[in-house]
Each structure stands twice: as C-alpha cells, then as structure tokens.
C-alpha cells in the first residue's frame, strides 16, 4: 500500500491506496494556512497517522503533492505563494522523517496531470496538457502518461497575461484563480447596482467567492457573467499559447473552479477556438477533469512510475 498527500491552499487530503492509483480510504481537513507552514505540517502528520492506522497491509511509500513550486529532483519546496514558512523547505526529508517511508514530492498540479493522463479525462491520449484552476493555478504536461516537463515546469499560473484593470501585464493566477475571481467580484459588485451576485452572498460582498460568481452567472447577473467571460478569455489566451508550444492532443482542466461546469467551459471553448494556432483548431478538445476532488491523491499514488 501507499499513502498520498495533497497540501493545498485551503484543503489538506491524505489517502491510502495502491500503486495502480486505486484509493481505499481518504481523510480531509481544512488547511490551517493562516497559522503558517508549521501548523499545516502538524495537521498533515496527524492525518497521515490516522490513515496509516487503518492500513491492513504494509505501507511502502508516501507521495506528496504540494500547492506551489517544487524541485522534483530534490523534493524541496521552492516557496508557497499562499502560506508563509515553506521557502526552501525539504518536504521529502520531512515526509521521510515523519513516516519512516521513502518519499516522493511533486507539485500538486503535476500529480493531477499524471492522474488525468493515466486514469482520467486524458486516458488513452498521447499528449495531455493539464491546467488546475483552484486557489491558485498550476499545470502539467504528460506524454504517454509520464511527466514531460523539467524540474520546475508546469507553473502555468505564472504565465503573463494582460490585466485590463491595471493597464499592465500580470500573472494568470492573479486574474483567474478562485481567490482572484472572488476578489475581482467583490470589487465589481461595489461599483454596480444590487443584483443576483450580491443577493446570493446574502447581501455581504465579503462573502462572495468563485462559486457565488458561477451561481450568479447561471441566474443571468450581468456583473458575474461579464467577469466569468473575461476569466474564460484570459484562460484561453494562456492555453492557446501553451498549445502553440506543446501541441497537446487534449487539454484537461481541473481544480475547484473547473467545477463551475458549462458556465465556464462554454465561453472557455469559444474563446480558445478564436485564439488557438489555426492548424491546431479542432484537433485539441478542452474537457473537464474526471477526478476534480481526488486527482492529486491518485497522482501521488502513481508518482514513482510517472517520472
């Protein structure tokens, strides 16, 4: 048996499973991110102990997917853009010391890419480009089920796009992540007449999150609809640029924001079709991830064989 760990910006997950990616048991907790990295590590250690205690067979490895840049050759976290205290942290060493098990560490989006390429929405496809749109934005590229990027590759959230509000370039993550969508929506609703967006948040602009924006778009709220159209267009620019370089056979989009469904994927596909390199048009479908909630964990179970 193996243990897989997901360390995200808002959630922590630990699973027990096998080397084929089959999950037997999962536990989940909110991340104590506001308390810093050490508090996160303590909570992760508790979850690992809980899962391991229920293992009927020996556990032989732990795979960790971390929500931030990771040097996969050393297992060290480069930094976290969301939680203080992770800079240059030896996460592989910590995992080995905490469990006594061989540890493999990877960026969480790369774990998701492996899972989707092998067992999910990219199964049976040669070149799969995966984008994770959640608290942050990441990505991974797999060829025949194996990661094909360099030690620090896949950081799609740090590609440059145009920020019309600021009149300058910004990171994709600053415009289209779940947290960024919520922040932009709160600013926009303060300048607009009351509508469904504010009503669905109970009249409290600070309660607006990305899910509120999706529901308000479905209800026809013009502020939410315009915001989500801009998010889709911006994501399409990043995906079209990546496609021109990597020429994927399929693009898989996962993460919490992908759970919006057609209100995101409809305008995203339309915007992508208008921006993709013309010879690639019609050859590369954009599809939702098959395992939005668990692909990081499944990838964590598969990591050793995916490199």
Secondary structure as UniProt FT lines:
FT   STRAND          2..7
FT   STRAND          11..17
FT   TURN            19..20
FT   STRAND          23..30
FT   HELIX           33..35
FT   HELIX           37..53
FT   STRAND          61..66
FT   STRAND          70..71
FT   TURN            72..75
FT   STRAND          76..77
FT   TURN            84..85
FT   TURN            87..88
FT   STRAND          89..90
FT   HELIX           91..99
FT   STRAND          102..107
FT   HELIX           108..119
FT   TURN            121..124
FT   STRAND          127..133
FT   STRAND          137..143
FT   TURN            144..145
FT   STRAND          146..147
FT   TURN            151..152
FT   HELIX           156..158
FT   STRAND          160..163
FT   TURN            164..167
FT   STRAND          168..171
FT   HELIX           172..176
FT   HELIX           178..189
FT   TURN            190..191
FT   HELIX           196..200
FT   TURN            201..203
FT   HELIX           205..207
FT   HELIX           210..218
FT   TURN            219..220
FT   HELIX           222..246
FT   STRAND          250..254
FT   HELIX           256..260
FT   HELIX           262..273
FT   TURN            274..275
FT   HELIX           278..280
FT   TURN            281..283
FT   STRAND          285..288
FT   TURN            292..294
FT   HELIX           295..302
FT   HELIX           303..306
//
